[in-house]
């Protein structure tokens, strides 16, 4: 994935170097390459090079000199006095210097995406893949499976976004960072859908331990119920068009609400969790009649204890994988429990290998190579 080239000219080199250290030491290192300048002459020599792309971040001291200078770079001014301008309302936007660096860099990315929608250079062959996790009944372990998928891919170098479209998301309490920002994203989805992509860069949260971004709801049941299938389609399409992520993992609730059905419809891969339970088999059979047209479904059995009691022949295909039963999860008392089972986490990655071995008929070894190659 092509990195955003960020050229910074600042008279306060202590601040500039602190910004550079922050970018190189955080998740932004995979997305942004920063170059620092303290002298205009040196910068102008660089700006003479043809076909430059990226952002030129200019401090107050250099504003008069560079305000009208022609360049192919997107100019953003870093001000000690002017607050953030988050939209296309100005010819050149301003960002407030004294804000958290994570927010500053996120805003730079968002503004660049707004102004350069075709700047990413991502091709169809390496576009963001959309994986939805679904089940026909509750307590199948959807959210735990989904967040461990995100963790496993992120630990292997992928850029991953976990998106929960549940009415109430238990994953919200498992992740580090500021959760529950989906409400603000839904507002932009309704009022200004064309800006949803750039706004996501500002509203996503990041779990520094698990190394993936996420967006989850928080006490927004009414808003989630009012969400239409078309809105979900726009939301997911906007995330894909951002060209920031290798994988989008969508955690879906057990329902046939239009937002859930549309998510399934537009997913590249559906991981449908089933339990070795008579009632679950009945519900799965009933729902599958409505969704059998989705060829991208892969059935995965959860809480497997070594022997299978119920028949799932009605699926019309083999169960792709069986995830183990984790006794420690029978009674949950803290977020730490979710992450303590290395066995389950590793098996989730093996499950992904099995899923991709079924896609296109490649071998498990080939699937492993595919997953590893996506992590480059």
Protein Blocks (a to p, Z undefined) as FASTA:
>chain_A
ZZdddddddfblmlmmmmmmmmmmmmklmmpccdddfbfklmmmmmmpghiacdddddfk
lmmmmmmpccfbdcddddfkbccdfbfkbfbdcddfbbcfklmmmmmmmmmmmmmmmlno
pafklgccddddddfbehkommmmmmmmmmmmmmnopacddddfbfbdfklmmpgcjehk
lmmmmmmmmmmmmlmmmmmmmmpccdfknopacdddehilkmmmmpcfklmmmmmmmmmm
nomafbdcddddddfbfklmmmmmmpmbdcddddddfklmmmmmmmmmmmmmpmkbccdd
ehiahiafbdcklnopacfbdcdddfklmpccbfklmmmmmmlmmmmmmmmmmmmmmnoo
iafklmmmmmmmmmZZ
